[in-house]
Amino acid sequence: MNIFEKDKEYIAGTYNRFPVHIVSGQGSVLKDINGKEYIDMGCGIGVTSFGIADEEWQSAVIGQIGKVQHTSNLYYTEPCVMLAEQLCLRTGMKKVFFSNSGAEANECAIKVARKYAYEKRGDNCYTVVTLKNSFHGRTLTTLAATGQEHYHELFRPLTPGFVSIESGDINALENLASEQIAAVMIECVQGEGGVLPVSHSFADAVGTFCRDNDILLIVDEVQTGNGRSGMLYSYMNYGLHPDIVSTAKGLAGGLPLGATLLGDKVQDVLGFGDHGSTFGGNPVCCAAAISVLSRIDDGLLEGVRKKSAYMKSQFLDADGINEVTGLGLLIGLKTIRPAGEIVKDLIKDGVLCLTAKDRVRLMPALNIPDALLKTAVEKIKAACRQA
C-alpha cells in the first residue's frame, strides 16, 4: 500500500486530507514526495510562525533535546519558568499554566473562571457567555463553549453552563447582567467561524460589561495570538484588558504547547491539585516557544502589519472576491467560486491555503519573504477569477 492507502487503513477518518504528501521544506516553501514545491499560506493552521525548518528554532529544540527532553512537573526546568516569565512580562499577566493545545488552554481558562466564581458567588454562578459562530476546541467542554450547533449534534449531552449570543449584539449582552455569569469568553477574530473580527464597539461593550458587573473576561488567542494579528495578542488591537488569555498554535512554532495566562484577579485561583498536565511545560516545547517569542518584536510586528496591508490592498476589488476580512496575517476571502474549489486549484498551482466556512483562509508565516508573498497573492487572485 502507498501512504494514502495506509492512512485510510490505519488512521481514524477524521480528516479530509488533500492528496499531498509533504516530506520536507524550508521557510515558506514545502516539498512533496514527487519534488513539487508549494508556497505555504496555511502554516499548519497558524502554527509554524517562522516557517519550516527555521534554523534558530531548530537550534533551540535540538539544544534542549540534548539536555533533557522531559521531566514531570514535580521538578523545575528552566525553559518552562523562563517562558512563563517572558509571557507575563510581555502581557502584564501574572501567572501561566502550560498545557498541550488550544482546547486544553481553554479548558483551563473555563475551570479557573468557574472556581473563581464559585468562591466569590457560590455554586450557582458558573455560566460562561460565548459568541455564536465561535470555536473554542473539540473536547466536550470546549465544544459546549463553541457557538456552532453543528459541532454539538453528535456529542450530546455536552457540558452545561454555556450561553451564546450574537457577536455585536450589545443588548443581548446587557440583558445577561442579572444572570449568574462567571465569565464572557470571546475571540477577537473568529478564525474557524469565517475569519470575522469583532467590531471595536462590541469589544468595548464587552470590556465595560465585564468591569461593571465584576465578570471575568476570557480572550481566546489560540489562533490569533503570538504575532498573528500584527500585535503580540489580538486583544491588544482592541485595548481590552482580559483576566484570562488562552493561547497555543504558533506559540511553539510547530511543537504542541498551550498556555493559559492569568491576570490579577485570578492569579492565585488554582491551588495544589486543582489542575495538571503531564506534558504541559515540556522543556523542549518551551525552548521552542522561547525562540519564537523572543523574535516577535516591534520590527517583526510592523512587518506583519505591512504584509497584511499589502494583501488586503491586492484582494480588495479583485475579480472573483466579494469581501476581504481578518486581521494581520489571518485573512479571509469571500469568493464567488466555492472556496474549496479554489483551494484545490491552488494546490495544482503550487500554493497551499485553508478554508474557513465559505472563505479562503490565509495564514502565512510571520516572516514570509515579500517576493514569495507576492507570487502567492498573484496565484490566489488568478484562481479566484477563473471562469
C-alpha positions as CSV (number, residue, x, y, z in Angstrom):
1,M,0.0,0.0,0.0
2,N,1.1,3.6,-0.6
3,I,1.0,6.3,2.0
4,F,-2.6,7.3,1.1
5,E,-3.9,3.8,1.3
6,K,-2.1,3.1,4.6
7,D,-3.5,6.3,6.0
8,K,-7.0,5.2,5.1
9,E,-6.3,1.7,6.6
10,Y,-4.8,2.7,9.9
11,I,-5.8,6.3,10.8
12,A,-9.2,7.3,12.1
13,G,-11.1,9.0,9.3
14,T,-11.4,12.4,10.9
15,Y,-9.5,14.4,8.3
16,N,-10.5,15.0,4.7
17,R,-6.9,15.3,3.6
18,F,-5.7,16.7,0.3
19,P,-3.7,14.2,-1.9
20,V,-0.4,15.9,-1.0
21,H,2.4,14.0,0.8
22,I,4.7,16.6,2.3
23,V,8.3,15.4,3.0
24,S,10.4,18.5,3.6
25,G,10.5,22.2,3.5
26,Q,12.4,25.4,4.2
27,G,10.8,28.6,5.4
28,S,7.6,29.2,3.5
29,V,8.2,26.6,0.8
30,L,7.1,22.9,1.3
31,K,8.1,20.0,-0.9
32,D,6.1,16.9,-1.6
33,I,7.1,13.3,-2.3
34,N,7.4,14.0,-6.0
35,G,9.6,17.0,-5.5
36,K,6.9,19.6,-6.3
37,E,7.2,22.8,-4.3
38,Y,4.4,24.7,-2.7
39,I,4.2,28.2,-1.2
40,D,2.8,27.6,2.3
41,M,0.0,30.1,3.0
42,G,-1.5,28.0,5.9
43,C,1.4,27.3,8.3
44,G,-0.2,24.2,9.7
45,I,-3.3,26.3,10.6
46,G,-1.2,29.2,12.0
47,V,1.4,27.0,13.8
48,T,4.8,27.3,12.1
49,S,5.2,31.0,12.9
50,F,8.7,31.3,11.3
51,G,8.1,28.7,8.6
52,I,9.6,25.2,8.2
53,A,13.0,24.1,9.5
54,D,13.8,27.6,10.8
55,E,17.4,27.4,11.9
56,E,17.1,29.4,15.2
57,W,14.0,27.3,16.2
58,Q,15.9,24.1,15.3
59,S,18.9,25.1,17.3
60,A,16.7,25.8,20.4
61,V,14.9,22.5,20.1
62,I,18.0,20.4,19.4
63,G,19.9,22.1,22.2
64,Q,17.2,21.2,24.7
65,I,16.8,17.7,23.5
66,G,20.5,17.2,24.2
67,K,19.9,18.2,27.8
68,V,16.6,16.7,28.9
69,Q,13.5,16.1,26.7
70,H,11.0,15.7,29.5
71,T,10.6,15.6,33.3
72,S,7.5,15.7,35.3
73,N,6.0,18.8,36.8
74,L,7.2,17.6,40.2
75,Y,10.5,19.2,39.3
76,Y,11.7,22.5,37.9
77,T,13.1,23.1,34.4
78,E,14.5,26.4,33.2
79,P,12.7,26.7,29.8
80,C,9.3,26.4,31.5
81,V,10.0,29.1,34.0
82,M,11.7,31.4,31.6
83,L,8.9,31.1,29.1
84,A,6.3,31.9,31.8
85,E,8.3,34.9,32.8
86,Q,8.5,36.3,29.2
87,L,4.8,35.8,28.7
88,C,4.0,37.7,31.9
89,L,6.4,40.5,31.2
90,R,5.1,40.9,27.6
91,T,1.4,41.0,28.6
92,G,1.2,42.2,32.1
93,M,-0.5,38.9,33.2
94,K,0.7,37.4,36.4
95,K,0.9,33.6,36.1
96,V,0.8,30.9,33.5
97,F,-0.5,27.3,33.3
98,F,1.0,25.3,30.5
99,S,-0.8,22.5,28.6
100,N,-0.5,20.9,25.2
101,S,-3.1,22.5,22.9
102,G,-5.6,25.3,22.4
103,A,-8.5,23.2,23.6
104,E,-6.6,22.4,26.8
105,A,-5.7,26.0,27.3
106,N,-9.4,26.9,27.0
107,E,-10.4,24.1,29.4
108,C,-8.1,25.6,32.0
109,A,-9.5,29.1,31.4
110,I,-13.0,27.8,32.0
111,K,-12.0,25.9,35.1
112,V,-10.3,29.0,36.5
113,A,-13.4,31.1,35.8
114,R,-15.7,28.7,37.4
115,K,-13.6,28.2,40.5
116,Y,-13.2,32.0,40.9
117,A,-17.0,32.5,40.6
118,Y,-17.8,29.6,42.9
119,E,-15.5,31.0,45.6
120,K,-16.9,34.5,45.2
121,R,-20.6,34.0,44.5
122,G,-21.4,30.4,45.2
123,D,-22.1,27.2,43.3
124,N,-24.9,28.7,41.2
125,C,-22.5,31.0,39.4
126,Y,-20.9,29.1,36.6
127,T,-22.3,30.2,33.3
128,V,-19.8,31.3,30.6
129,V,-21.1,33.5,27.8
130,T,-19.6,32.9,24.4
131,L,-20.4,34.2,20.9
132,K,-22.3,32.4,18.2
133,N,-20.1,31.3,15.4
134,S,-17.2,30.9,17.8
135,F,-14.8,28.0,18.0
136,H,-13.0,27.0,21.2
137,G,-12.0,23.4,20.8
138,R,-13.1,19.8,20.4
139,T,-13.3,18.5,23.9
140,L,-16.8,18.1,25.3
141,T,-16.5,21.3,27.4
142,T,-14.9,23.4,24.7
143,L,-17.4,22.1,22.2
144,A,-20.1,23.3,24.6
145,A,-18.4,26.7,24.6
146,T,-18.3,26.8,20.8
147,G,-21.2,28.7,19.5
148,Q,-21.9,26.5,16.4
149,E,-24.7,24.0,16.7
150,H,-23.4,21.6,14.0
151,Y,-20.4,20.8,16.2
152,H,-22.8,19.8,19.0
153,E,-25.2,17.5,17.2
154,L,-23.4,14.1,17.6
155,F,-21.9,14.6,21.1
156,R,-24.8,15.4,23.4
157,P,-25.1,15.8,26.3
158,L,-22.4,18.5,26.4
159,T,-21.1,20.2,29.5
160,P,-23.8,22.5,30.8
161,G,-23.3,26.2,31.6
162,F,-22.7,27.9,28.3
163,V,-24.8,30.6,26.6
164,S,-24.0,32.0,23.2
165,I,-25.0,35.4,21.9
166,E,-24.5,37.1,18.5
167,S,-21.3,39.0,18.0
168,G,-22.2,42.7,18.1
169,D,-25.4,42.2,20.0
170,I,-24.8,44.6,22.9
171,N,-28.4,44.4,24.1
172,A,-28.2,40.6,24.4
173,L,-25.1,41.1,26.5
174,E,-26.5,43.7,28.7
175,N,-29.7,41.6,29.3
176,L,-27.5,39.0,30.9
177,A,-26.3,41.4,33.7
178,S,-28.8,40.0,36.2
179,E,-27.8,36.3,35.5
180,Q,-25.3,34.3,37.3
181,I,-22.4,34.8,34.9
182,A,-18.9,33.6,35.7
183,A,-17.2,34.9,32.5
184,V,-17.5,36.1,29.0
185,M,-15.3,34.3,26.5
186,I,-14.5,35.8,23.1
187,E,-12.2,35.5,20.1
188,C,-11.3,38.9,18.7
189,V,-11.3,37.2,15.2
190,Q,-13.5,34.2,14.7
191,G,-11.0,32.2,12.7
192,E,-12.8,28.9,12.3
193,G,-16.1,30.8,12.0
194,G,-15.1,32.6,8.8
195,V,-12.2,34.9,9.7
196,L,-14.6,37.5,11.2
197,P,-13.2,40.2,13.5
198,V,-15.5,41.5,16.3
199,S,-16.2,45.2,16.0
200,H,-14.4,47.7,18.2
201,S,-17.6,49.0,19.6
202,F,-18.7,45.5,20.6
203,A,-15.3,44.7,22.1
204,D,-15.6,48.0,24.1
205,A,-19.0,46.9,25.3
206,V,-17.8,43.5,26.4
207,G,-14.9,45.1,28.3
208,T,-17.3,47.6,30.0
209,F,-19.9,44.9,30.8
210,C,-17.3,42.7,32.5
211,R,-15.8,45.5,34.5
212,D,-19.2,46.9,35.6
213,N,-20.6,43.5,36.7
214,D,-17.3,42.1,38.1
215,I,-17.4,39.3,35.5
216,L,-14.2,37.7,34.2
217,L,-13.2,38.4,30.6
218,I,-11.5,35.5,28.8
219,V,-9.9,36.1,25.4
220,D,-9.2,33.0,23.2
221,E,-5.9,33.7,21.4
222,V,-5.3,30.2,20.2
223,Q,-5.4,31.2,16.5
224,T,-4.9,35.0,16.7
225,G,-2.0,35.0,19.2
226,N,1.7,35.2,19.1
227,G,2.1,37.9,16.4
228,R,-0.6,36.7,14.0
229,S,-2.8,39.8,14.4
230,G,0.0,42.3,14.0
231,M,0.2,42.7,17.7
232,L,1.6,40.1,20.2
233,Y,-2.0,39.2,21.0
234,S,-5.1,40.3,19.2
235,Y,-6.9,41.9,22.2
236,M,-4.1,44.5,22.2
237,N,-5.6,45.8,18.9
238,Y,-8.8,46.5,20.8
239,G,-7.5,48.0,24.0
240,L,-9.0,45.1,26.0
241,H,-7.8,44.1,29.4
242,P,-8.6,40.4,29.8
243,D,-8.5,38.5,33.1
244,I,-7.6,35.2,31.3
245,V,-5.9,34.6,28.0
246,S,-5.6,31.3,26.3
247,T,-3.0,30.6,23.5
248,A,-1.4,27.8,21.6
249,K,-0.8,27.1,17.9
250,G,2.0,29.5,16.9
251,L,3.5,29.7,20.4
252,A,6.0,26.9,20.0
253,G,6.4,27.1,16.2
254,G,5.4,23.5,15.5
255,L,5.5,21.7,18.8
256,P,2.4,21.1,21.0
257,L,2.2,23.7,23.7
258,G,-0.8,25.6,25.1
259,A,-0.7,28.3,27.7
260,T,-3.4,29.9,29.9
261,L,-2.3,33.4,31.2
262,L,-3.9,34.5,34.4
263,G,-4.3,38.2,35.4
264,D,-4.5,39.9,38.8
265,K,-7.9,38.7,39.8
266,V,-7.3,35.0,39.1
267,Q,-3.6,34.6,39.5
268,D,-4.0,32.5,42.7
269,V,-7.2,30.7,41.9
270,L,-5.5,27.4,41.1
271,G,-4.0,25.6,44.1
272,F,-2.2,22.3,44.6
273,G,-4.1,19.5,42.8
274,D,-6.7,21.8,41.1
275,H,-5.3,21.2,37.6
276,G,-2.4,19.4,36.0
277,S,-0.8,18.2,32.8
278,T,1.8,15.5,32.3
279,F,3.3,17.1,29.2
280,G,2.4,20.8,30.0
281,G,5.5,22.9,30.2
282,N,7.6,20.3,28.4
283,P,11.2,21.7,28.3
284,V,11.6,21.1,24.6
285,C,8.4,22.7,23.7
286,C,9.1,25.6,26.0
287,A,12.6,26.1,24.5
288,A,11.0,26.2,21.1
289,A,8.5,28.8,22.3
290,I,11.2,31.0,23.9
291,S,12.8,31.0,20.4
292,V,9.6,32.1,18.8
293,L,8.5,34.6,21.4
294,S,11.9,36.3,21.6
295,R,11.7,37.2,17.9
296,I,8.2,38.6,17.9
297,D,9.4,42.1,18.4
298,D,8.3,45.5,17.2
299,G,10.1,45.2,13.9
300,L,8.5,41.8,13.1
301,L,5.0,43.0,14.2
302,E,5.4,46.1,11.9
303,G,6.3,43.7,9.1
304,V,3.2,41.6,9.8
305,R,1.0,44.7,9.6
306,K,2.7,45.8,6.3
307,K,2.3,42.4,4.8
308,S,-1.4,42.4,5.9
309,A,-2.0,45.8,4.3
310,Y,-0.4,44.6,1.1
311,M,-2.5,41.5,0.9
312,K,-5.7,43.4,1.6
313,S,-4.9,46.0,-1.0
314,Q,-4.4,43.3,-3.6
315,F,-7.5,41.4,-2.8
316,L,-10.0,44.3,-2.3
317,D,-12.0,44.7,-5.5
318,A,-10.1,41.8,-7.2
319,D,-12.1,39.8,-9.7
320,G,-14.0,36.9,-8.1
321,I,-13.5,38.3,-4.5
322,N,-16.6,39.8,-2.8
323,E,-15.2,40.6,0.6
324,V,-11.8,40.6,2.5
325,T,-11.9,40.1,6.3
326,G,-9.4,39.4,9.0
327,L,-6.6,41.0,11.0
328,G,-2.9,40.8,10.5
329,L,-1.8,37.6,8.7
330,L,-5.1,35.9,9.3
331,I,-7.1,36.9,6.2
332,G,-10.4,35.6,4.8
333,L,-11.6,35.9,1.2
334,K,-15.2,35.5,0.4
335,T,-15.1,34.4,-3.2
336,I,-17.7,33.9,-6.0
337,R,-16.4,30.4,-6.7
338,P,-16.6,27.9,-3.9
339,A,-13.6,28.3,-1.6
340,G,-13.0,24.5,-1.6
341,E,-12.6,24.6,-5.4
342,I,-10.2,27.5,-5.3
343,V,-8.0,25.7,-2.7
344,K,-7.9,22.6,-4.9
345,D,-6.9,24.6,-7.9
346,L,-4.2,26.4,-5.9
347,I,-2.7,23.1,-4.9
348,K,-2.2,22.3,-8.6
349,D,-0.6,25.7,-9.0
350,G,1.8,25.2,-6.0
351,V,0.1,27.2,-3.3
352,L,-1.3,25.7,0.0
353,C,-4.2,27.6,1.5
354,L,-7.0,26.8,4.0
355,T,-10.8,27.3,4.2
356,A,-13.0,28.7,6.9
357,K,-16.7,28.3,6.3
358,D,-17.3,29.8,2.9
359,R,-14.0,31.6,2.7
360,V,-10.4,31.0,1.6
361,R,-8.3,31.5,4.7
362,L,-4.7,32.7,4.5
363,M,-2.2,32.3,7.4
364,P,1.4,32.6,6.0
365,A,4.5,32.6,8.2
366,L,5.0,35.9,10.1
367,N,8.3,36.4,8.2
368,I,7.3,35.1,4.7
369,P,9.6,36.9,2.2
370,D,7.9,39.7,0.3
371,A,8.7,38.2,-3.1
372,L,7.2,34.8,-2.2
373,L,4.2,36.5,-0.7
374,K,3.7,38.5,-4.0
375,T,3.9,35.3,-6.0
376,A,1.3,33.6,-3.8
377,V,-1.0,36.5,-3.9
378,E,-0.9,36.7,-7.7
379,K,-1.7,33.0,-8.0
380,I,-4.6,33.3,-5.5
381,K,-6.1,36.2,-7.4
382,A,-5.8,34.2,-10.6
383,A,-7.6,31.2,-9.0
384,C,-10.3,33.4,-7.7
385,R,-11.1,34.9,-11.1
386,Q,-11.1,31.7,-13.1
387,A,-14.3,31.1,-15.0
